């Protein structure tokens, strides 16, 4: 498979995923209390927002790369 169509497909998939989820969420665990056998932890959620314009640009860029790659082959 040629490189341009592969990059175009990857950009399209990333754009659709970015538009669907609009952010990456992850959880960190912090130990709050540690007294012998007694332990307490705190779970905190963090979100990295992905702006919709980023997903749209990736989607449009992927379609453009895919179209340019197919135009070169034909």
ZIKARA-V522222 format. One record per residue. SS is DSSP state (@ for helix, = for strand, . for the rest). OMEGA is omega in degrees with one decimal (NA if undefined). NEAR is the number of other ideal C-beta (glycine too) atoms within 10 Angstrom. Layout:
BEGIN
ss | omega | near
SS | OMEGA | NEAR
SS | OMEGA | NEAR
END
This chain:
BEGIN
ss | omega | near
. | -179.9 | 6
. | -176.0 | 11
@ | -175.9 | 9
@ | 178.3 | 17
@ | 178.7 | 18
@ | 177.8 | 13
@ | 178.4 | 15
@ | 179.3 | 21
@ | 178.7 | 15
@ | 177.8 | 13
@ | 178.6 | 20
@ | 179.7 | 18
@ | 178.9 | 13
@ | 178.0 | 17
@ | 179.3 | 20
@ | 179.3 | 14
@ | 179.4 | 13
@ | 178.3 | 21
@ | -178.0 | 16
@ | -173.7 | 8
@ | 177.4 | 11
. | 176.2 | 14
= | 177.5 | 10
= | -179.1 | 11
= | 175.9 | 10
= | -176.2 | 9
= | 173.9 | 8
= | 179.2 | 9
= | -179.1 | 9
= | 178.6 | 9
= | -176.6 | 9
= | -174.2 | 9
= | 178.1 | 9
= | 178.9 | 10
= | -180.0 | 7
. | -178.6 | 5
. | -178.8 | 5
= | 179.7 | 7
= | 176.5 | 10
= | 177.9 | 10
= | 178.4 | 10
= | 176.8 | 10
= | -178.9 | 8
= | 179.7 | 9
= | 176.4 | 8
= | 179.3 | 9
= | 172.8 | 10
= | -177.0 | 8
= | 174.2 | 10
. | -178.4 | 17
. | -179.6 | 11
@ | 179.9 | 11
@ | 177.9 | 10
@ | 177.4 | 15
@ | 179.5 | 19
@ | 178.4 | 13
@ | 177.9 | 14
@ | 179.3 | 21
@ | 179.5 | 18
@ | 178.1 | 13
@ | 178.1 | 16
@ | 177.6 | 21
@ | -180.0 | 14
@ | 179.2 | 12
@ | 179.0 | 20
@ | 179.0 | 18
@ | 179.8 | 13
@ | 178.9 | 12
@ | -179.7 | 17
@ | 178.6 | 13
@ | 179.3 | 9
@ | -176.7 | 10
@ | -175.5 | 8
. | NA | 4
END
